[in-house]
Amino acid sequence: MTLEEFVAGSGQFHPPALRALWLANRGEWEQAHEVAQSDDNPEGAWVHAYLHRVEGDTANAGYWYRRAHRPTQSGDLHTEWQSIVTELLQRVV
């Protein structure tokens, strides 16, 4: 699946981390946060970290990056979103 197909999709993605990213891309931060928070694994923690960056809460984001075993990010949010989606989509193929 391409990024374009992901964005145009129905939002019914697995793992839940992908659904959270789809919701985030639509500006539905609260719903995205709920989904990411309920996804208790490294992928969910990674998306959770990204969402806290979107929110501007870098301290909380740092905590979630550590839980995801990922380096803390500080670059462009859209670029990070694309990177996470791309990696997670590759895992489900």
DRENKE-431676 format. One record per atom (N, C-alpha, C, O, CB): residue number from 1; residue in one letter; atom name; x, y negated, z negated. Coordinates in Angstrom, 3 decimals. Glycine has a CB too. Example, Ala and Ser with C-alpha at 12.3 -4.5 7.8 and 13.67 -1.06 7.14 Angstrom:
% residues 2
NODE,1,A,N,13.190,5.690,-7.800 .
NODE,1,A,CA,12.300,4.500,-7.800 .
NODE,1,A,C,13.200,3.300,-7.800 .
NODE,1,A,O,14.236,3.319,-8.465 .
NODE,1,A,CB,11.308,4.473,-9.046 .
NODE,2,S,N,12.850,2.250,-7.080 .
NODE,2,S,CA,13.670,1.060,-7.140 .
NODE,2,S,C,12.900,-0.030,-7.870 .
NODE,2,S,O,13.409,-1.138,-8.039 .
NODE,2,S,CB,14.084,0.598,-5.725 .
This chain:
% residues 93
NODE,1,M,N,0.853,1.181,0.000 .
NODE,1,M,CA,0.000,0.000,0.000 .
NODE,1,M,C,0.897,-1.242,0.000 .
NODE,1,M,O,1.886,-1.306,-0.729 .
NODE,1,M,CB,-0.969,0.001,-1.234 .
NODE,2,T,N,0.540,-2.210,0.816 .
NODE,2,T,CA,1.285,-3.464,0.883 .
NODE,2,T,C,0.769,-4.442,-0.170 .
NODE,2,T,O,-0.286,-4.228,-0.768 .
NODE,2,T,CB,1.179,-4.084,2.293 .
NODE,3,L,N,1.518,-5.504,-0.386 .
NODE,3,L,CA,1.061,-6.558,-1.289 .
NODE,3,L,C,-0.255,-7.152,-0.800 .
NODE,3,L,O,-1.145,-7.438,-1.600 .
NODE,3,L,CB,2.125,-7.658,-1.415 .
NODE,4,E,N,-0.377,-7.335,0.500 .
NODE,4,E,CA,-1.594,-7.901,1.068 .
NODE,4,E,C,-2.792,-6.998,0.809 .
NODE,4,E,O,-3.874,-7.474,0.468 .
NODE,4,E,CB,-1.424,-8.131,2.565 .
NODE,5,E,N,-2.596,-5.702,0.971 .
NODE,5,E,CA,-3.671,-4.748,0.703 .
NODE,5,E,C,-4.019,-4.737,-0.786 .
NODE,5,E,O,-5.187,-4.624,-1.158 .
NODE,5,E,CB,-3.268,-3.333,1.169 .
NODE,6,F,N,-3.005,-4.854,-1.623 .
NODE,6,F,CA,-3.238,-4.906,-3.069 .
NODE,6,F,C,-4.092,-6.112,-3.434 .
NODE,6,F,O,-5.075,-5.984,-4.163 .
NODE,6,F,CB,-1.903,-4.954,-3.830 .
NODE,7,V,N,-3.716,-7.283,-2.926 .
NODE,7,V,CA,-4.451,-8.513,-3.234 .
NODE,7,V,C,-5.892,-8.414,-2.741 .
NODE,7,V,O,-6.813,-8.864,-3.424 .
NODE,7,V,CB,-3.753,-9.735,-2.600 .
NODE,8,A,N,-6.091,-7.832,-1.569 .
NODE,8,A,CA,-7.427,-7.727,-0.982 .
NODE,8,A,C,-8.243,-6.574,-1.556 .
NODE,8,A,O,-9.431,-6.446,-1.261 .
NODE,8,A,CB,-7.315,-7.564,0.510 .
NODE,9,G,N,-7.614,-5.740,-2.370 .
NODE,9,G,CA,-8.276,-4.555,-2.906 .
NODE,9,G,C,-9.406,-4.877,-3.870 .
NODE,9,G,O,-9.702,-6.038,-4.156 .
NODE,9,G,CB,-7.274,-3.688,-3.594 .
NODE,10,S,N,-10.022,-3.820,-4.357 .
NODE,10,S,CA,-11.195,-3.939,-5.231 .
NODE,10,S,C,-10.839,-4.161,-6.689 .
NODE,10,S,O,-11.707,-4.499,-7.494 .
NODE,10,S,CB,-12.041,-2.708,-5.116 .
NODE,11,G,N,-9.569,-3.976,-7.040 .
NODE,11,G,CA,-9.159,-4.128,-8.427 .
NODE,11,G,C,-9.225,-2.847,-9.216 .
NODE,11,G,O,-8.870,-2.828,-10.395 .
NODE,11,G,CB,-9.993,-5.149,-9.088 .
NODE,12,Q,N,-9.673,-1.778,-8.594 .
NODE,12,Q,CA,-9.759,-0.485,-9.274 .
NODE,12,Q,C,-8.458,0.281,-9.070 .
NODE,12,Q,O,-8.387,1.226,-8.285 .
NODE,12,Q,CB,-10.970,0.341,-8.752 .
NODE,13,F,N,-7.431,-0.151,-9.797 .
NODE,13,F,CA,-6.103,0.419,-9.616 .
NODE,13,F,C,-5.680,1.214,-10.831 .
NODE,13,F,O,-6.119,0.961,-11.953 .
NODE,13,F,CB,-5.089,-0.671,-9.330 .
NODE,14,H,N,-4.821,2.176,-10.579 .
NODE,14,H,CA,-4.195,2.938,-11.646 .
NODE,14,H,C,-2.709,2.957,-11.360 .
NODE,14,H,O,-2.338,3.232,-10.218 .
NODE,14,H,CB,-4.782,4.390,-11.754 .
NODE,15,P,N,-1.859,2.695,-12.280 .
NODE,15,P,CA,-2.101,2.531,-13.705 .
NODE,15,P,C,-2.779,1.193,-14.033 .
NODE,15,P,O,-2.839,0.296,-13.193 .
NODE,15,P,CB,-0.792,2.644,-14.461 .
NODE,16,P,N,-3.288,1.073,-15.270 .
NODE,16,P,CA,-3.957,-0.164,-15.670 .
NODE,16,P,C,-3.090,-1.411,-15.489 .
NODE,16,P,O,-3.616,-2.502,-15.272 .
NODE,16,P,CB,-4.385,-0.060,-17.107 .
NODE,17,A,N,-1.783,-1.260,-15.576 .
NODE,17,A,CA,-0.898,-2.411,-15.386 .
NODE,17,A,C,-1.140,-3.055,-14.025 .
NODE,17,A,O,-1.075,-4.278,-13.900 .
NODE,17,A,CB,0.577,-1.988,-15.521 .
NODE,18,L,N,-1.416,-2.248,-13.011 .
NODE,18,L,CA,-1.713,-2.803,-11.686 .
NODE,18,L,C,-3.026,-3.574,-11.694 .
NODE,18,L,O,-3.135,-4.626,-11.065 .
NODE,18,L,CB,-1.770,-1.686,-10.638 .
NODE,19,R,N,-4.007,-3.063,-12.394 .
NODE,19,R,CA,-5.287,-3.788,-12.502 .
NODE,19,R,C,-5.063,-5.125,-13.186 .
NODE,19,R,O,-5.622,-6.137,-12.764 .
NODE,19,R,CB,-6.340,-2.954,-13.284 .
NODE,20,A,N,-4.250,-5.142,-14.239 .
NODE,20,A,CA,-3.964,-6.389,-14.950 .
NODE,20,A,C,-3.288,-7.395,-14.020 .
NODE,20,A,O,-3.605,-8.584,-14.062 .
NODE,20,A,CB,-3.074,-6.119,-16.181 .
NODE,21,L,N,-2.376,-6.939,-13.194 .
NODE,21,L,CA,-1.703,-7.837,-12.252 .
NODE,21,L,C,-2.677,-8.355,-11.198 .
NODE,21,L,O,-2.603,-9.517,-10.798 .
NODE,21,L,CB,-0.528,-7.117,-11.573 .
NODE,22,W,N,-3.585,-7.498,-10.754 .
NODE,22,W,CA,-4.601,-7.915,-9.776 .
NODE,22,W,C,-5.483,-9.001,-10.384 .
NODE,22,W,O,-5.773,-10.006,-9.734 .
NODE,22,W,CB,-5.468,-6.701,-9.322 .
NODE,23,L,N,-5.906,-8.801,-11.623 .
NODE,23,L,CA,-6.723,-9.802,-12.310 .
NODE,23,L,C,-5.950,-11.101,-12.506 .
NODE,23,L,O,-6.497,-12.187,-12.315 .
NODE,23,L,CB,-7.199,-9.266,-13.663 .
NODE,24,A,N,-4.690,-10.991,-12.883 .
NODE,24,A,CA,-3.864,-12.188,-13.093 .
NODE,24,A,C,-3.758,-13.000,-11.812 .
NODE,24,A,O,-3.806,-14.230,-11.841 .
NODE,24,A,CB,-2.458,-11.799,-13.587 .
NODE,25,N,N,-3.616,-12.312,-10.695 .
NODE,25,N,CA,-3.505,-13.002,-9.410 .
NODE,25,N,C,-4.781,-13.754,-9.068 .
NODE,25,N,O,-4.746,-14.729,-8.317 .
NODE,25,N,CB,-3.178,-12.011,-8.303 .
NODE,26,R,N,-5.901,-13.311,-9.610 .
NODE,26,R,CA,-7.197,-13.962,-9.386 .
NODE,26,R,C,-7.463,-15.068,-10.416 .
NODE,26,R,O,-8.515,-15.706,-10.393 .
NODE,26,R,CB,-8.325,-12.922,-9.437 .
NODE,27,G,N,-6.498,-15.287,-11.317 .
NODE,27,G,CA,-6.662,-16.324,-12.328 .
NODE,27,G,C,-7.473,-15.878,-13.533 .
NODE,27,G,O,-7.912,-16.706,-14.331 .
NODE,27,G,CB,-7.306,-17.517,-11.719 .
NODE,28,E,N,-7.671,-14.589,-13.666 .
NODE,28,E,CA,-8.461,-14.042,-14.769 .
NODE,28,E,C,-7.522,-13.574,-15.883 .
NODE,28,E,O,-7.399,-12.380,-16.155 .
NODE,28,E,CB,-9.362,-12.869,-14.279 .
NODE,29,W,N,-6.862,-14.548,-16.521 .
NODE,29,W,CA,-5.813,-14.265,-17.493 .
NODE,29,W,C,-6.340,-13.464,-18.681 .
NODE,29,W,O,-5.712,-12.484,-19.080 .
NODE,29,W,CB,-5.189,-15.561,-17.980 .
NODE,30,E,N,-7.465,-13.852,-19.249 .
NODE,30,E,CA,-7.991,-13.171,-20.443 .
NODE,30,E,C,-8.244,-11.689,-20.162 .
NODE,30,E,O,-7.842,-10.826,-20.943 .
NODE,30,E,CB,-9.296,-13.847,-20.918 .
NODE,31,Q,N,-8.902,-11.406,-19.058 .
NODE,31,Q,CA,-9.169,-10.008,-18.703 .
NODE,31,Q,C,-7.868,-9.266,-18.419 .
NODE,31,Q,O,-7.696,-8.122,-18.840 .
NODE,31,Q,CB,-10.101,-9.928,-17.479 .
NODE,32,A,N,-6.961,-9.912,-17.711 .
NODE,32,A,CA,-5.668,-9.298,-17.418 .
NODE,32,A,C,-4.935,-8.969,-18.716 .
NODE,32,A,O,-4.340,-7.899,-18.845 .
NODE,32,A,CB,-4.809,-10.230,-16.535 .
NODE,33,H,N,-4.980,-9.883,-19.663 .
NODE,33,H,CA,-4.309,-9.687,-20.945 .
NODE,33,H,C,-4.928,-8.511,-21.696 .
NODE,33,H,O,-4.205,-7.701,-22.275 .
NODE,33,H,CB,-4.387,-10.968,-21.799 .
NODE,34,E,N,-6.243,-8.408,-21.692 .
NODE,34,E,CA,-6.917,-7.286,-22.365 .
NODE,34,E,C,-6.487,-5.948,-21.766 .
NODE,34,E,O,-6.205,-4.995,-22.492 .
NODE,34,E,CB,-8.449,-7.440,-22.264 .
NODE,35,V,N,-6.440,-5.889,-20.449 .
NODE,35,V,CA,-6.057,-4.645,-19.782 .
NODE,35,V,C,-4.595,-4.311,-20.092 .
NODE,35,V,O,-4.281,-3.170,-20.430 .
NODE,35,V,CB,-6.275,-4.757,-18.250 .
NODE,36,A,N,-3.710,-5.287,-19.980 .
NODE,36,A,CA,-2.289,-5.044,-20.249 .
NODE,36,A,C,-2.078,-4.630,-21.702 .
NODE,36,A,O,-1.279,-3.738,-21.988 .
NODE,36,A,CB,-1.456,-6.300,-19.930 .
NODE,37,Q,N,-2.782,-5.265,-22.601 .
NODE,37,Q,CA,-2.632,-4.975,-24.022 .
NODE,37,Q,C,-3.091,-3.550,-24.351 .
NODE,37,Q,O,-2.565,-2.930,-25.275 .
NODE,37,Q,CB,-3.423,-5.989,-24.853 .
NODE,38,S,N,-4.054,-3.036,-23.611 .
NODE,38,S,CA,-4.551,-1.684,-23.859 .
NODE,38,S,C,-3.697,-0.613,-23.184 .
NODE,38,S,O,-3.887,0.576,-23.444 .
NODE,38,S,CB,-5.983,-1.566,-23.383 .
NODE,39,D,N,-2.770,-1.009,-22.330 .
NODE,39,D,CA,-1.910,-0.078,-21.589 .
NODE,39,D,C,-0.626,0.129,-22.388 .
NODE,39,D,O,0.365,-0.569,-22.175 .
NODE,39,D,CB,-1.593,-0.616,-20.143 .
NODE,40,D,N,-0.649,1.088,-23.303 .
NODE,40,D,CA,0.427,1.270,-24.277 .
NODE,40,D,C,1.576,2.115,-23.721 .
NODE,40,D,O,1.793,3.256,-24.130 .
NODE,40,D,CB,-0.121,1.918,-25.540 .
NODE,41,N,N,2.297,1.520,-22.780 .
NODE,41,N,CA,3.482,2.161,-22.212 .
NODE,41,N,C,4.391,1.061,-21.681 .
NODE,41,N,O,4.002,-0.107,-21.702 .
NODE,41,N,CB,3.101,3.186,-21.075 .
NODE,42,P,N,5.587,1.393,-21.207 .
NODE,42,P,CA,6.501,0.342,-20.734 .
NODE,42,P,C,5.948,-0.523,-19.607 .
NODE,42,P,O,6.244,-1.717,-19.551 .
NODE,42,P,CB,7.771,0.966,-20.273 .
NODE,43,E,N,5.149,0.054,-18.708 .
NODE,43,E,CA,4.577,-0.740,-17.613 .
NODE,43,E,C,3.602,-1.776,-18.158 .
NODE,43,E,O,3.618,-2.934,-17.741 .
NODE,43,E,CB,3.867,0.174,-16.589 .
NODE,44,G,N,2.759,-1.358,-19.083 .
NODE,44,G,CA,1.819,-2.284,-19.705 .
NODE,44,G,C,2.542,-3.380,-20.466 .
NODE,44,G,O,2.130,-4.539,-20.431 .
NODE,44,G,CB,0.880,-1.540,-20.636 .
NODE,45,A,N,3.616,-3.020,-21.154 .
NODE,45,A,CA,4.400,-4.009,-21.891 .
NODE,45,A,C,5.054,-5.000,-20.934 .
NODE,45,A,O,5.141,-6.190,-21.236 .
NODE,45,A,CB,5.469,-3.317,-22.752 .
NODE,46,W,N,5.509,-4.518,-19.792 .
NODE,46,W,CA,6.140,-5.393,-18.800 .
NODE,46,W,C,5.136,-6.420,-18.280 .
NODE,46,W,O,5.441,-7.609,-18.190 .
NODE,46,W,CB,6.712,-4.563,-17.628 .
NODE,47,V,N,3.948,-5.953,-17.944 .
NODE,47,V,CA,2.906,-6.866,-17.466 .
NODE,47,V,C,2.479,-7.804,-18.588 .
NODE,47,V,O,2.226,-8.985,-18.352 .
NODE,47,V,CB,1.686,-6.076,-16.930 .
NODE,48,H,N,2.402,-7.286,-19.790 .
NODE,48,H,CA,2.053,-8.104,-20.952 .
NODE,48,H,C,3.071,-9.239,-21.112 .
NODE,48,H,O,2.696,-10.380,-21.381 .
NODE,48,H,CB,1.998,-7.233,-22.241 .
NODE,49,A,N,4.344,-8.922,-20.948 .
NODE,49,A,CA,5.401,-9.939,-21.030 .
NODE,49,A,C,5.196,-11.012,-19.963 .
NODE,49,A,O,5.252,-12.207,-20.253 .
NODE,49,A,CB,6.795,-9.290,-20.871 .
NODE,50,Y,N,4.960,-10.577,-18.738 .
NODE,50,Y,CA,4.728,-11.509,-17.641 .
NODE,50,Y,C,3.550,-12.432,-17.964 .
NODE,50,Y,O,3.631,-13.642,-17.753 .
NODE,50,Y,CB,4.466,-10.743,-16.329 .
NODE,51,L,N,2.471,-11.867,-18.470 .
NODE,51,L,CA,1.286,-12.669,-18.773 .
NODE,51,L,C,1.568,-13.718,-19.844 .
NODE,51,L,O,1.035,-14.826,-19.784 .
NODE,51,L,CB,0.145,-11.769,-19.222 .
NODE,52,H,N,2.394,-13.378,-20.813 .
NODE,52,H,CA,2.741,-14.378,-21.826 .
NODE,52,H,C,3.644,-15.465,-21.250 .
NODE,52,H,O,3.619,-16.604,-21.716 .
NODE,52,H,CB,3.427,-13.709,-23.019 .
NODE,53,R,N,4.433,-15.122,-20.248 .
NODE,53,R,CA,5.175,-16.172,-19.532 .
NODE,53,R,C,4.211,-17.103,-18.814 .
NODE,53,R,O,4.379,-18.322,-18.847 .
NODE,53,R,CB,6.169,-15.552,-18.521 .
NODE,54,V,N,3.211,-16.537,-18.170 .
NODE,54,V,CA,2.203,-17.352,-17.482 .
NODE,54,V,C,1.554,-18.305,-18.482 .
NODE,54,V,O,1.312,-19.474,-18.183 .
NODE,54,V,CB,1.123,-16.453,-16.801 .
NODE,55,E,N,1.282,-17.789,-19.656 .
NODE,55,E,CA,0.642,-18.569,-20.711 .
NODE,55,E,C,1.575,-19.647,-21.271 .
NODE,55,E,O,1.121,-20.628,-21.862 .
NODE,55,E,CB,0.182,-17.646,-21.835 .
NODE,56,G,N,2.876,-19.455,-21.080 .
NODE,56,G,CA,3.852,-20.406,-21.614 .
NODE,56,G,C,4.402,-20.008,-22.972 .
NODE,56,G,O,5.114,-20.788,-23.605 .
NODE,56,G,CB,3.233,-21.762,-21.715 .
NODE,57,D,N,4.081,-18.802,-23.429 .
NODE,57,D,CA,4.529,-18.308,-24.723 .
NODE,57,D,C,5.775,-17.447,-24.521 .
NODE,57,D,O,5.697,-16.218,-24.505 .
NODE,57,D,CB,3.402,-17.502,-25.435 .
NODE,58,T,N,6.913,-18.101,-24.368 .
NODE,58,T,CA,8.147,-17.379,-24.037 .
NODE,58,T,C,8.639,-16.495,-25.180 .
NODE,58,T,O,9.243,-15.451,-24.933 .
NODE,58,T,CB,9.234,-18.364,-23.658 .
NODE,59,A,N,8.393,-16.894,-26.419 .
NODE,59,A,CA,8.828,-16.062,-27.545 .
NODE,59,A,C,8.078,-14.730,-27.534 .
NODE,59,A,O,8.687,-13.670,-27.680 .
NODE,59,A,CB,8.600,-16.798,-28.893 .
NODE,60,N,N,6.781,-14.786,-27.363 .
NODE,60,N,CA,5.983,-13.568,-27.308 .
NODE,60,N,C,6.345,-12.756,-26.066 .
NODE,60,N,O,6.403,-11.527,-26.123 .
NODE,60,N,CB,4.479,-13.904,-27.314 .
NODE,61,A,N,6.584,-13.429,-24.956 .
NODE,61,A,CA,7.008,-12.729,-23.738 .
NODE,61,A,C,8.295,-11.954,-24.002 .
NODE,61,A,O,8.429,-10.808,-23.574 .
NODE,61,A,CB,7.211,-13.728,-22.570 .
NODE,62,G,N,9.243,-12.574,-24.706 .
NODE,62,G,CA,10.505,-11.908,-25.022 .
NODE,62,G,C,10.300,-10.610,-25.784 .
NODE,62,G,O,10.958,-9.606,-25.511 .
NODE,62,G,CB,11.390,-12.829,-25.823 .
NODE,63,Y,N,9.386,-10.639,-26.739 .
NODE,63,Y,CA,9.064,-9.437,-27.510 .
NODE,63,Y,C,8.584,-8.320,-26.572 .
NODE,63,Y,O,9.018,-7.173,-26.684 .
NODE,63,Y,CB,7.982,-9.750,-28.581 .
NODE,64,W,N,7.685,-8.674,-25.649 .
NODE,64,W,CA,7.122,-7.660,-24.752 .
NODE,64,W,C,8.126,-7.179,-23.715 .
NODE,64,W,O,8.092,-6.015,-23.315 .
NODE,64,W,CB,5.899,-8.209,-24.051 .
NODE,65,Y,N,9.032,-8.070,-23.269 .
NODE,65,Y,CA,10.097,-7.596,-22.377 .
NODE,65,Y,C,10.954,-6.561,-23.089 .
NODE,65,Y,O,11.339,-5.557,-22.491 .
NODE,65,Y,CB,10.973,-8.774,-21.890 .
NODE,66,R,N,11.258,-6.798,-24.367 .
NODE,66,R,CA,12.045,-5.820,-25.121 .
NODE,66,R,C,11.295,-4.501,-25.241 .
NODE,66,R,O,11.895,-3.436,-25.099 .
NODE,66,R,CB,12.388,-6.363,-26.516 .
NODE,67,R,N,10.005,-4.557,-25.498 .
NODE,67,R,CA,9.200,-3.326,-25.595 .
NODE,67,R,C,9.171,-2.587,-24.255 .
NODE,67,R,O,9.075,-1.360,-24.221 .
NODE,67,R,CB,7.756,-3.657,-26.048 .
NODE,68,A,N,9.253,-3.330,-23.165 .
NODE,68,A,CA,9.241,-2.730,-21.828 .
NODE,68,A,C,10.629,-2.271,-21.385 .
NODE,68,A,O,10.780,-1.650,-20.333 .
NODE,68,A,CB,8.685,-3.722,-20.819 .
NODE,69,H,N,11.648,-2.584,-22.202 .
NODE,69,H,CA,13.041,-2.275,-21.849 .
NODE,69,H,C,13.439,-2.971,-20.548 .
NODE,69,H,O,14.091,-2.397,-19.677 .
NODE,69,H,CB,13.240,-0.750,-21.716 .
NODE,70,R,N,13.020,-4.229,-20.458 .
NODE,70,R,CA,13.298,-5.066,-19.288 .
NODE,70,R,C,14.001,-6.339,-19.730 .
NODE,70,R,O,13.778,-6.816,-20.843 .
NODE,70,R,CB,11.991,-5.404,-18.521 .
NODE,71,P,N,14.846,-6.893,-18.873 .
NODE,71,P,CA,15.469,-8.177,-19.225 .
NODE,71,P,C,14.433,-9.302,-19.222 .
NODE,71,P,O,13.512,-9.311,-18.405 .
NODE,71,P,CB,16.616,-8.510,-18.242 .
NODE,72,T,N,14.593,-10.225,-20.127 .
NODE,72,T,CA,13.713,-11.387,-20.184 .
NODE,72,T,C,13.861,-12.190,-18.904 .
NODE,72,T,O,14.974,-12.425,-18.433 .
NODE,72,T,CB,14.027,-12.265,-21.420 .
NODE,73,Q,N,12.747,-12.604,-18.349 .
NODE,73,Q,CA,12.731,-13.358,-17.103 .
NODE,73,Q,C,12.486,-14.842,-17.369 .
NODE,73,Q,O,11.854,-15.219,-18.356 .
NODE,73,Q,CB,11.659,-12.803,-16.156 .
NODE,74,S,N,12.996,-15.660,-16.478 .
NODE,74,S,CA,12.760,-17.102,-16.595 .
NODE,74,S,C,12.583,-17.761,-15.232 .
NODE,74,S,O,12.443,-18.980,-15.143 .
NODE,74,S,CB,13.911,-17.765,-17.341 .
NODE,75,G,N,12.590,-16.972,-14.192 .
NODE,75,G,CA,12.476,-17.507,-12.840 .
NODE,75,G,C,11.035,-17.779,-12.441 .
NODE,75,G,O,10.141,-17.889,-13.281 .
NODE,75,G,CB,13.101,-16.555,-11.855 .
NODE,76,D,N,10.842,-17.882,-11.153 .
NODE,76,D,CA,9.537,-18.176,-10.573 .
NODE,76,D,C,8.524,-17.084,-10.938 .
NODE,76,D,O,8.792,-15.896,-10.761 .
NODE,76,D,CB,9.651,-18.311,-9.042 .
NODE,77,L,N,7.370,-17.495,-11.445 .
NODE,77,L,CA,6.341,-16.547,-11.877 .
NODE,77,L,C,5.790,-15.722,-10.716 .
NODE,77,L,O,5.587,-14.516,-10.858 .
NODE,77,L,CB,5.206,-17.290,-12.558 .
NODE,78,H,N,5.548,-16.352,-9.583 .
NODE,78,H,CA,4.988,-15.610,-8.452 .
NODE,78,H,C,5.978,-14.557,-7.947 .
NODE,78,H,O,5.579,-13.454,-7.573 .
NODE,78,H,CB,4.611,-16.576,-7.312 .
NODE,79,T,N,7.241,-14.894,-7.939 .
NODE,79,T,CA,8.268,-13.935,-7.516 .
NODE,79,T,C,8.299,-12.751,-8.469 .
NODE,79,T,O,8.427,-11.606,-8.036 .
NODE,79,T,CB,9.658,-14.608,-7.451 .
NODE,80,E,N,8.182,-13.022,-9.765 .
NODE,80,E,CA,8.152,-11.927,-10.732 .
NODE,80,E,C,6.905,-11.073,-10.529 .
NODE,80,E,O,6.984,-9.845,-10.564 .
NODE,80,E,CB,8.198,-12.474,-12.173 .
NODE,81,W,N,5.764,-11.706,-10.319 .
NODE,81,W,CA,4.525,-10.976,-10.083 .
NODE,81,W,C,4.698,-10.030,-8.897 .
NODE,81,W,O,4.334,-8.856,-8.972 .
NODE,81,W,CB,3.352,-11.954,-9.834 .
NODE,82,Q,N,5.254,-10.546,-7.806 .
NODE,82,Q,CA,5.466,-9.722,-6.612 .
NODE,82,Q,C,6.400,-8.553,-6.909 .
NODE,82,Q,O,6.164,-7.437,-6.446 .
NODE,82,Q,CB,6.037,-10.573,-5.469 .
NODE,83,S,N,7.445,-8.799,-7.669 .
NODE,83,S,CA,8.405,-7.741,-7.999 .
NODE,83,S,C,7.764,-6.638,-8.822 .
NODE,83,S,O,7.992,-5.455,-8.569 .
NODE,83,S,CB,9.592,-8.320,-8.753 .
NODE,84,I,N,6.964,-7.023,-9.806 .
NODE,84,I,CA,6.303,-6.021,-10.648 .
NODE,84,I,C,5.321,-5.205,-9.812 .
NODE,84,I,O,5.324,-3.976,-9.872 .
NODE,84,I,CB,5.570,-6.696,-11.836 .
NODE,85,V,N,4.486,-5.885,-9.037 .
NODE,85,V,CA,3.510,-5.185,-8.198 .
NODE,85,V,C,4.216,-4.221,-7.252 .
NODE,85,V,O,3.821,-3.061,-7.132 .
NODE,85,V,CB,2.659,-6.191,-7.395 .
NODE,86,T,N,5.247,-4.695,-6.592 .
NODE,86,T,CA,5.974,-3.864,-5.627 .
NODE,86,T,C,6.530,-2.614,-6.292 .
NODE,86,T,O,6.389,-1.513,-5.760 .
NODE,86,T,CB,7.112,-4.663,-4.981 .
NODE,87,E,N,7.158,-2.776,-7.448 .
NODE,87,E,CA,7.725,-1.614,-8.135 .
NODE,87,E,C,6.632,-0.643,-8.587 .
NODE,87,E,O,6.771,0.568,-8.413 .
NODE,87,E,CB,8.555,-2.067,-9.343 .
NODE,88,L,N,5.572,-1.152,-9.153 .
NODE,88,L,CA,4.509,-0.261,-9.617 .
NODE,88,L,C,3.794,0.435,-8.467 .
NODE,88,L,O,3.417,1.601,-8.586 .
NODE,88,L,CB,3.507,-1.036,-10.443 .
NODE,89,L,N,3.606,-0.268,-7.360 .
NODE,89,L,CA,2.997,0.378,-6.185 .
NODE,89,L,C,3.869,1.499,-5.638 .
NODE,89,L,O,3.354,2.518,-5.177 .
NODE,89,L,CB,2.740,-0.653,-5.088 .
NODE,90,Q,N,5.174,1.321,-5.684 .
NODE,90,Q,CA,6.083,2.365,-5.198 .
NODE,90,Q,C,5.991,3.618,-6.062 .
NODE,90,Q,O,6.204,4.729,-5.576 .
NODE,90,Q,CB,7.530,1.848,-5.176 .
NODE,91,R,N,5.680,3.442,-7.317 .
NODE,91,R,CA,5.583,4.580,-8.232 .
NODE,91,R,C,4.311,5.405,-8.011 .
NODE,91,R,O,4.290,6.602,-8.299 .
NODE,91,R,CB,5.629,4.089,-9.667 .
NODE,92,V,N,3.262,4.773,-7.505 .
NODE,92,V,CA,2.003,5.486,-7.352 .
NODE,92,V,C,1.822,6.115,-5.979 .
NODE,92,V,O,0.849,6.834,-5.751 .
NODE,92,V,CB,0.871,4.559,-7.621 .
NODE,93,V,N,2.726,5.860,-5.084 .
NODE,93,V,CA,2.624,6.430,-3.727 .
NODE,93,V,C,2.983,7.890,-3.724 .
NODE,93,V,O,2.953,8.531,-2.673 .
NODE,93,V,CB,3.525,5.681,-2.752 .
